[in-house]
Amino acid sequence: QVPKAQVVSTAIRKTGDHAYEADGTLTIKGIIQTVTLPFTLAEEGDHWHAYGKIQLIRTNYNIGAHGWSGENYVKHAVDVVIDLQATKAPDL
């Protein structure tokens, strides 16, 4: 089975020119944590581009338990990057 992560946004606020923050919850392996994702959103020609990055502590979600729990192979703090392009759906 493919591992899943679920993000549910509860609020989005503008913090600057093309800059936003999304508050919400992130669920990984059944563990729910509140998060704030800073991101940019800009129109680029015929599409919109959203980019954000958040740093998570992987052990807070039991990622890399047992033999991988130390930082010998993977650091506890890991960056998660969201890079999304969206276009308007054609009229049906």
C-alpha positions in Angstrom: 0.0 0.0 0.0 1.3 3.5 -0.9 1.8 5.7 2.1 -0.5 8.7 2.3 -0.4 12.2 3.8 -3.5 14.4 4.2 -3.5 18.2 4.5 -6.6 20.0 5.5 -6.5 23.8 5.4 -8.5 25.7 8.0 -7.4 29.3 7.0 -5.4 31.1 4.4 -4.1 34.7 4.9 -2.2 37.1 2.7 1.2 38.1 4.2 2.7 40.1 1.4 2.8 40.6 -2.3 2.1 37.2 -3.7 2.8 35.7 -0.3 0.4 33.7 1.8 0.2 31.3 4.8 -2.1 28.4 5.1 -3.0 27.0 8.5 -4.3 23.5 8.9 -3.6 20.0 9.9 -1.2 17.4 8.4 -2.0 13.7 9.0 0.8 11.1 8.3 0.5 7.5 9.6 -2.6 8.5 11.6 -0.7 11.2 13.5 -2.3 14.7 13.2 -0.2 17.9 13.7 -1.2 21.5 13.2 1.0 23.2 10.5 1.5 26.6 8.9 2.6 26.5 5.3 4.1 29.7 3.8 3.6 29.8 0.1 3.7 32.1 -2.9 1.0 32.3 -5.6 1.4 34.1 -8.8 -0.2 34.2 -12.3 2.3 33.1 -14.9 0.9 33.4 -18.4 -1.9 30.9 -18.8 -1.5 29.3 -15.4 -1.1 29.9 -11.7 2.0 28.8 -9.8 2.0 28.0 -6.1 5.3 27.2 -4.3 5.8 26.5 -0.6 8.2 24.8 1.7 7.8 23.6 5.3 10.2 21.8 7.6 8.9 18.8 9.5 10.4 16.6 12.2 10.0 13.2 10.7 10.0 11.4 14.1 6.9 13.3 15.1 5.1 11.2 12.6 6.9 7.9 13.4 8.7 8.0 10.0 11.9 6.0 10.2 11.1 4.1 13.3 13.3 1.4 14.7 16.7 1.1 12.8 16.1 4.4 11.0 15.1 6.5 14.1 18.6 8.0 14.5 20.0 10.7 12.3 22.8 8.5 10.9 21.0 8.1 7.5 18.2 10.7 7.4 18.1 13.9 9.5 15.1 14.3 11.8 14.3 17.7 10.2 13.2 17.2 6.6 11.9 19.8 4.1 8.6 19.2 2.3 8.2 21.2 -0.9 4.9 22.0 -2.7 5.3 23.1 -6.3 2.0 23.3 -8.1 0.9 24.7 -11.4 -2.8 25.0 -12.2 -4.7 26.1 -15.3 -8.4 26.9 -15.7 -10.4 23.9 -16.8 -12.0 24.3 -20.2 -15.7 25.0 -20.3 -17.6 21.7 -20.8 
